[in-house]
Amino acid sequence: MEVYLDNNATTKVDPEVFKAMEPFFCHIYGNPNSLHKFGAGTHPKMVEALNYLYEGINAADEDDIIITANATESNNTVLKGIWIDKILNGNKNHIITSEVEHPAITATCRFLESQGVSVTYLSVNEEGTLDAQQVKDYIREDTALVSIMWANNETGKLFPIKEIGEICKEAGVPFHTDATQAIGKVPVDVQATNVTYLSLSAHKFHGPKGVGALYVKKGFELTPLLHGGEQMGGHRAGTVDVASMVGMGVAMKLATSKMALAYEDNHVRKLRDKLENAILEIPDTIVIGGKENRTPNTTLISIRGVEGESMLWDLNQKTIGASTGSACASEDLEANPVMNAFGSDSELAHTGVRFSLSRFNTEEEIDYAIEIIKNAVTRLRNISSSYAYTPKNHVSQL
Ligand SMILES: Cc1ncc(COP(=O)(O)O)c(CN[C@@H](CS)C(=O)O)c1O
């Protein structure tokens, strides 16, 4: 049995999405910017895809949605556009973000710091999230942007987006949220939360890899990251990947419907809880950040005495896919930065395993995964030179 439990890294393309994409490879293949029929033939489904994106995040008609390659590009577009427009060519010089953002935010902020920008990385509490008041406390006269993720990719923890949006609106500071791990898992409403910019990637909600989007509230347009042709109204040069854009639109429609979000919140959550609770029956295990206020599909569990990479190897031998944290950090054997941010000790910071489910997982798969995980923990602890179960350390403290 093959069990895929790494959906926060990427998801399977929904068959309905693939079906919608197919015509745009060999039948409706013109360049959307071409005036002839071959190009114009792409427009109806591109418009439909954009409409699905607007509906999926409740964007106002006058707002803009720019098609990008992925959330990384969307995040870079906002941070570097703010840098150019408000810092290099304005009187601002400060950005507020958090210490548990995805590297697409933190690495870009580190680059901006190298260019002289002041960046505040808000610390997270023991639940792995932060209070909106922390944002208010650090907003300055020269703050150009606040960028806080909607949901953390490793723990699933949700951030107080509505409260932060209100604070930023009151302070007159643009608010960006990286919603990559929220779309299709929890309701996302840019108007209700006063979001100025929002990033997303289609492959996180059963759309194709290599396409994403950036929501831009009317009046907050930025200097583009990519210059060239007049695509996307000049906001993002380069010929649009029509098939992927159409696929992203259909994926958004499927993932953000009331029925889909209810399925995530009920069925997927039930499967995640079943997997998590079975693992927690093993001594010296703990959910990083706790069980509250999370996306319904994610759990990051520390298994004391078991290196995350060793666990992944064992699981992979039985064709179970998971990760120790974000996939983009899976190559290095560094301690999990998110767990470090929680203040976990160095030993624990290497013991995290992330399981992230989707609507395509079944109860049979979860039952099989539980059996394999328990066997793997037994095997790995038996060969561990550092682990010895004693009742006193059963309740491990991060
Ligand atoms: C919150 C967040 N923000 C941006 C990205 C980047 O998405 P791209 O489509 O690769 O550009 C991701 C992707 N996180 C994957 C791969 S590193 C994970 O395993 O956690 C993300 O989770």
The ligand as a Tripos MOL2 file, in Angstrom:
@<TRIPOS>MOLECULE
LIG
   22    22     1     0     0
SMALL
NO_CHARGES

@<TRIPOS>ATOM
      1 C1          4.0100   28.8200    3.7100 C.3       1 LIG1
      2 C2          4.7250   28.5630    2.4260 C.ar      1 LIG1
      3 N1          5.0910   29.6230    1.6650 N.ar      1 LIG1
      4 C3          5.7400   29.4380    0.4920 C.ar      1 LIG1
      5 C4          6.0500   28.1670    0.0350 C.ar      1 LIG1
      6 C5          6.7630   28.0140   -1.3060 C.3       1 LIG1
      7 O1          5.8810   27.4240   -2.2330 O.3       1 LIG1
      8 P1          6.4550   27.2040   -3.7220 P.3       1 LIG1
      9 O2          5.2750   26.6880   -4.5130 O.co2     1 LIG1
     10 O3          7.5730   26.1900   -3.5940 O.co2     1 LIG1
     11 O4          6.9750   28.5370   -4.1970 O.co2     1 LIG1
     12 C6          5.6810   27.0430    0.7960 C.ar      1 LIG1
     13 C7          6.0380   25.6490    0.3450 C.3       1 LIG1
     14 N2          6.3530   24.8080    1.4470 N.3       1 LIG1
     15 C8          6.6180   23.4170    1.1510 C.3       1 LIG1
     16 C9          7.8470   23.2780    0.2830 C.3       1 LIG1
     17 S1          9.2150   24.0440    1.0160 S.3       1 LIG1
     18 C10         6.7550   22.6060    2.4540 C.2       1 LIG1
     19 O5          7.1740   21.4460    2.3760 O.co2     1 LIG1
     20 O6          6.4050   23.1760    3.5070 O.co2     1 LIG1
     21 C11         5.0040   27.2480    1.9970 C.ar      1 LIG1
     22 O7          4.6240   26.2080    2.7520 O.3       1 LIG1
@<TRIPOS>BOND
     1     1     2 1
     2     2     3 ar
     3     2    21 ar
     4     3     4 ar
     5     4     5 ar
     6     5     6 1
     7     5    12 ar
     8     6     7 1
     9     7     8 1
    10     8     9 2
    11     8    10 1
    12     8    11 1
    13    12    13 1
    14    12    21 ar
    15    13    14 1
    16    14    15 1
    17    15    16 1
    18    15    18 1
    19    16    17 1
    20    18    19 2
    21    18    20 1
    22    21    22 1
@<TRIPOS>SUBSTRUCTURE
     1 LIG1         1 GROUP 0 **** ****
